[in-house]
Amino acid sequence: MTLALICGQGRLPRIVADAQSQRPFVCVLHGFEPDGLTADLTFHLETLGSLLDALKSRGITQVCLCGAIRRPPIDPARLDAKTAPLVPRLQTALTSGDDGALRIVMDLFEETGLSIAAAHELVPDLLPVAGVMTLKSYAPQNAVEAQMGERTVAAMGARDAGQACVVRGDGVLAREDAAGTDAMLTRLARDRLAGSGDFLSNPIGTASDMFGGLLGDASDWLTGGRSVDDGGILFKAPKPGQDRRADLPVIGAGTPDAVAAASLSGIVIEAGGVMILDRAKTLARCDALGLFLWVREKGG
């Protein structure tokens, strides 16, 4: 065994583990246990230095960072001697954006002599080829919305601040924050039921985005829109210049329901940059809900 998974929450760690010919050594950050995968070693951020030593002593040569985590504060009482010298860099990571933080953590693994494998390198099927994957296809308006989505996520990513947004017409209804895509869609669904678009969760950003399309969308905005499908898309893509060995955006079997609850028409993801977990279930759910899933080439 030469591969270790450094795991957070969700389905991705189990999917990566199951795809290997030999079970990898599973390391789990305390409090962020993955779905359906038992830890061989549980560690705290304050014992990262000891984790690095343990991996080397076990003959591990390669690690894959997979799964979702939030940023735990450093507890000085938990620090061990191996981790204490790393504290300044860990503190910098905790105050950086997601990509910046992951680069620091990956540097620590590499400086120990461990190579980094991306989840999609270990499970190539996670990245779908370009094209429409569902029974329903996108409309011309959705292609225009995708262009705006690409520009919006690029601008967000330049600030290391999210990988997804919701676009309807010529307005951006919501932007992903640290809470993630599901939370963004849940807020949007709640706010639209209240007849407020995204005003409850992001009044300033939404107001500025809506000015360009306010006249054309005035009737939908004032009434809260149609009850089933207001049009619009969820758009997901990596950040510009992102280190793609970790934290590539994902969608999964729960995403279509969240998109439908937000009264959107479909999902657009960047080809080569967004992973689909449980692909068969995800596509079946899109078809059942009448949504499209378009794997779009960047700039397409």
C-alpha positions in Angstrom: 0.0 0.0 0.0 1.6 3.3 -1.1 -1.5 5.5 -1.5 -3.2 7.4 1.4 -6.4 9.3 1.2 -6.6 12.5 3.3 -10.3 12.6 3.8 -13.0 15.1 4.5 -16.8 14.6 4.4 -19.0 13.4 1.6 -19.1 10.6 -1.0 -15.9 11.4 -2.9 -13.4 9.6 -0.5 -15.4 6.3 -0.7 -15.6 6.6 -4.5 -11.9 7.1 -4.8 -11.1 4.2 -2.4 -13.5 1.8 -4.2 -11.8 2.5 -7.5 -8.4 1.4 -6.4 -7.0 -2.1 -6.9 -5.7 -2.1 -3.3 -7.4 -0.4 -0.4 -5.6 2.9 0.3 -4.6 4.0 3.8 -7.5 6.2 5.0 -6.7 9.2 7.1 -9.6 11.3 8.3 -9.6 14.8 9.8 -11.4 14.6 13.1 -15.0 15.9 12.8 -15.1 15.5 9.0 -15.8 11.8 8.6 -16.5 10.7 5.0 -19.6 8.7 4.0 -19.3 4.9 4.1 -15.5 4.8 4.7 -13.8 3.7 7.9 -10.7 5.6 9.0 -7.4 3.8 9.5 -6.1 6.9 11.2 -7.9 9.9 12.6 -5.9 13.1 13.0 -6.3 16.7 14.2 -4.9 19.7 12.4 -2.8 20.2 15.5 -1.1 16.8 14.9 -0.5 17.2 11.1 3.3 17.0 11.6 2.9 13.6 13.3 0.6 12.5 10.5 3.3 13.3 8.0 5.8 11.2 9.9 3.3 8.3 10.3 2.7 8.3 6.5 6.4 8.1 5.7 7.0 5.4 8.3 4.2 3.3 6.7 5.9 3.5 3.3 3.2 5.8 1.8 4.5 7.7 -1.2 1.4 9.3 -2.6 -1.6 11.1 -1.1 -4.9 12.3 -2.4 -6.8 15.1 -0.7 -10.5 14.4 -1.1 -13.7 15.4 0.6 -15.1 18.5 2.1 -13.8 20.2 5.3 -14.3 23.5 7.1 -11.5 25.4 8.6 -11.0 24.3 12.3 -9.3 26.7 14.6 -6.0 25.7 16.0 -6.2 24.6 19.6 -2.8 25.3 21.3 -3.4 22.6 23.9 -3.5 19.9 21.2 -0.3 20.9 19.4 2.3 18.2 19.4 6.1 18.7 19.0 6.1 17.6 15.3 3.4 20.1 14.4 4.5 23.2 16.4 7.1 24.3 13.8 4.3 24.3 11.2 2.0 26.6 13.0 2.9 29.8 11.2 2.2 28.2 7.9 -1.0 26.6 9.1 -2.2 30.0 10.4 -1.5 31.5 7.0 -3.5 28.7 5.4 -6.4 29.2 7.7 -6.6 32.9 6.8 -6.1 32.4 3.0 -8.7 31.6 0.4 -9.5 27.9 -0.3 -7.0 27.5 -3.1 -4.2 29.4 -1.2 -4.8 27.3 1.8 -4.7 24.0 -0.1 -1.5 25.0 -1.8 0.2 25.5 1.6 -1.1 22.1 2.9 0.0 20.3 -0.3 3.4 22.0 0.0 3.8 20.4 3.4 3.1 17.0 2.1 5.4 17.4 -0.8 8.2 18.7 1.4 7.9 15.4 3.3 8.5 13.5 0.1 4.9 12.6 -0.7 3.5 13.2 -4.1 -0.1 14.5 -4.6 -2.6 12.6 -6.7 -5.8 14.3 -7.8 -9.1 12.4 -7.3 -9.9 12.6 -11.0 -6.5 11.2 -11.8 -7.2 8.2 -9.6 -10.8 7.9 -11.0 -10.8 9.4 -14.5 -14.5 8.7 -15.0 -15.3 11.5 -12.5 -14.7 14.0 -15.3 -17.3 13.7 -18.1 -16.6 14.5 -21.7 -18.1 17.6 -23.2 -21.7 17.5 -24.4 -25.3 17.3 -23.2 -25.7 14.3 -20.9 -29.5 14.4 -20.3 -32.7 13.8 -22.4 -33.4 17.5 -22.2 -31.0 19.9 -23.9 -30.3 23.6 -23.2 -32.1 26.5 -24.9 -30.3 29.4 -26.7 -31.0 31.6 -23.7 -29.2 29.1 -21.5 -26.1 29.4 -23.6 -26.1 33.2 -23.0 -26.6 32.5 -19.3 -23.6 30.2 -19.3 -21.4 32.9 -20.8 -22.4 35.2 -17.9 -21.8 32.3 -15.4 -18.3 31.7 -16.8 -17.5 35.4 -16.4 -19.0 35.6 -12.9 -17.2 32.5 -11.6 -13.9 33.7 -13.1 -14.3 37.0 -11.3 -15.2 35.2 -8.0 -12.3 32.8 -8.5 -9.8 35.6 -9.0 -10.6 36.5 -5.4 -10.4 32.8 -4.4 -14.1 33.1 -3.4 -16.3 30.3 -4.8 -16.8 28.1 -7.8 -20.5 28.4 -8.6 -23.3 30.9 -9.3 -26.9 31.0 -10.4 -27.8 33.0 -13.5 -31.2 33.7 -15.0 -31.6 36.0 -18.0 -29.0 38.7 -17.7 -28.9 38.7 -13.9 -26.8 36.8 -11.4 -29.2 35.6 -8.7 -26.7 34.0 -6.3 -23.0 33.4 -5.8 -21.4 30.5 -3.9 -19.7 31.4 -0.6 -17.9 29.3 2.0 -21.1 27.5 2.9 -21.1 25.8 -0.5 -23.3 25.1 -3.5 -26.1 23.3 -1.7 -26.5 26.1 0.8 -26.6 28.7 -2.0 -29.3 26.8 -3.8 -31.3 26.3 -0.6 -31.1 30.0 0.2 -32.3 30.8 -3.4 -35.2 28.4 -3.2 -36.3 29.9 0.2 -35.9 33.4 -1.0 -37.8 32.8 -4.2 -40.7 31.2 -2.3 -40.7 34.4 -0.3 -40.9 36.4 -3.6 -37.6 38.1 -3.0 -35.1 36.5 -5.5 -31.7 36.5 -3.8 -32.3 39.8 -1.9 -32.6 38.1 1.5 -29.2 36.5 1.3 -27.2 39.0 -0.8 -29.1 42.3 -1.3 -26.3 44.5 -2.5 -24.8 42.0 -5.0 -28.1 41.0 -6.4 -29.3 44.6 -6.8 -26.3 45.5 -8.8 -26.6 42.4 -11.0 -30.3 43.0 -11.7 -30.1 46.6 -12.9 -29.2 45.4 -16.4 -32.2 43.1 -16.7 -34.6 44.7 -14.4 -37.1 46.0 -17.0 -37.3 42.7 -18.9 -37.7 40.6 -15.7 -39.8 43.1 -13.7 -43.0 41.0 -13.8 -41.2 37.8 -12.7 -39.3 39.6 -9.9 -42.4 41.2 -8.5 -44.4 38.0 -8.5 -41.6 35.7 -7.4 -41.6 34.0 -10.8 -43.2 30.9 -12.0 -43.8 28.1 -9.6 -42.0 25.2 -11.4 -39.3 26.5 -13.8 -38.3 30.1 -14.0 -35.5 29.3 -16.4 -31.9 30.0 -15.5 -28.9 27.8 -14.6 -26.5 26.6 -12.0 -23.0 27.2 -13.4 -20.0 25.5 -11.9 -16.3 25.8 -12.9 -12.9 25.8 -11.3 -11.2 29.0 -10.3 -8.8 30.6 -12.8 -5.3 29.2 -12.1 -6.6 26.8 -9.4 -4.3 23.9 -8.5 -6.5 21.1 -9.8 -5.0 18.4 -7.6 -7.5 19.3 -4.9 -10.9 20.9 -4.4 -12.2 20.6 -8.0 -15.9 21.4 -7.9 -18.4 18.6 -7.9 -22.0 17.9 -8.5 -23.8 14.7 -7.3 -27.1 12.9 -7.0 -28.5 15.6 -4.7 -27.7 18.5 -6.9 -30.7 18.1 -9.4 -33.2 18.3 -6.6 -31.7 21.4 -5.2 -31.6 23.0 -8.7 -35.3 22.0 -9.3 -36.2 23.5 -5.9 -34.6 26.8 -7.0 -36.9 26.7 -10.1 -34.0 26.5 -12.5 -33.9 24.8 -15.9 -30.6 23.0 -15.7 -26.9 22.7 -14.8 -23.9 23.8 -16.7 -20.4 22.6 -15.7 -17.0 23.3 -17.2 -15.7 20.3 -19.2 -12.5 18.9 -17.6 -13.1 21.0 -14.5 -16.1 19.7 -12.6 -16.5 16.1 -11.3 -19.8 14.2 -11.2 -20.3 11.9 -8.3 -22.7 8.9 -8.7 -23.1 9.8 -12.4 -25.9 7.4 -13.3 -28.0 8.5 -10.3 -27.3 12.1 -11.0 -28.4 11.9 -14.7 -31.4 9.8 -13.8 -32.5 12.4 -11.4 -32.0 15.2 -13.9 -34.1 13.3 -16.4 -36.9 12.6 -13.8 -37.0 16.3 -13.0 -36.9 17.6 -16.6 -33.5 19.3 -16.1 -30.6 19.5 -18.6 -27.0 18.8 -17.7 -24.6 20.4 -20.1 -20.8 19.7 -19.9 -19.6 22.9 -21.6 -16.2 23.6 -23.0 -14.6 26.7 -21.5 -15.4 29.6 -23.6 -18.0 27.6 -25.6 
